Amino acid sequence: MNKATFYHAGCPVCVEAENTVAEAIDRSKYDVEIVHLGTDKSRVAEAENAGVKSVPAIVLDGLPFHINFGAELSALK
């Protein structure tokens, strides 16, 4: 199964993106993981390594896609 990781920081922009984008992904084709970087700072480096520059963002099959703009990833360190 393909992997989708949705990274966010819990801000209103991120929550709206999670409710809209992450929920619209076909769960029969993607294993979706939601990662709240505001509460799980240990995963910020993982997001950086995946190419995430700001949140909310979703990484589909290793490719990062940035959604709107909530916060720079550097602000979450």
Buried (B, 14 or more C-beta within 10 A) or exposed (E): EEEBBBBBBBBEBBBBBBEEBBEEBEEEEBEBEEBBBBEEEEBBEBBBEBEBEBBBBBBBEEEBBBBBEBBEBEEBE
